[in-house]
């Protein structure tokens, strides 16, 4: 079996190299979103651009053209002659109440003079918040339509939806189908101004890259080879997953042991979710504190490829930072749960990204390299936690 697997992997590598060469020859290398490194930025890229295009009074000068197509694509039944407007930025619908069933900020918010509203929650890499979809459902309930926008049209988590039914209480839309189709239809307008057309086209290309589709009408040589050897391919795939789980778990556990031993007198250190979950962490709480609503974290050891994929440290709050003003010093990957985030610095010239093939090959090459890598992560995390401790205590006071 091992020899068969090695033979299959060699043949697959040759076919992959050929596919990559073909892709490079036809791909458009210039995409402004990729160049700026903002491909997956939910707020500044996706929500902002979608809002701008949907706005009938927007600077694109096309009136309700983009909005009308969007309504058609998402099947929004709108019979009134009162036109919709788009809220500038996130829509604040009040402070979150005690039982977390009302309030918050809606990513994309449309409204008209008759009181009808559309609430779009945009999710690419962010966590689902507790009772988030329920809160938006409870807002303007009689005249509000809630959409849950994700890359591939996944349902809101049970924690967020709290028993609400998709297709009835809220509606699922995806970048892969709805946003792609919306942009594709929008580009059909013959007299669309060049600048607008160029931006929409580049955004369309970005969405295609983020949500690749399999062409089932075209069987590639690589597909054929894998199906010819499907029993071996399945065994390789199974063992690869198990190998990644073992690697990520080993690194997390070893880092945890070092941090625990070093910080045992100052902090309570404990493991978060296992590496098979979307996000996997090490949590650090200041000892002897009644209020531990905010604490430190080191993320993500997960085998799932979620952004950000590079290991980082930061302040974490399960209740979110919406109403809390803090002095932000580090901003590697800010969101409503994480603040003062700092990337774990590169190791021997390689980003500390456990999904990067170059790093994985390097650290498993010998035990000494692996041990240095683990110590590198632990030392930087410890230095961060100690440097931020006093700032955190001031906020918790």
PyMOL commands that set and color helices and strands:
alter all, ss='L'
color gray80, all
select helices_A, chain A and resi 2-26+32-35+42-54+65-73+132-138+158-161+175-186+194-210+221-228+230-263+357-363+367-396
alter helices_A, ss='H'
color red, helices_A
select strands_A, chain A and resi 85-86+91-92+105-106+108-111+117-122+144-150+171-174+267-271+281-286+294-299+312-317+338-343
alter strands_A, ss='S'
color yellow, strands_A
deselect
rebuild
show_as cartoon
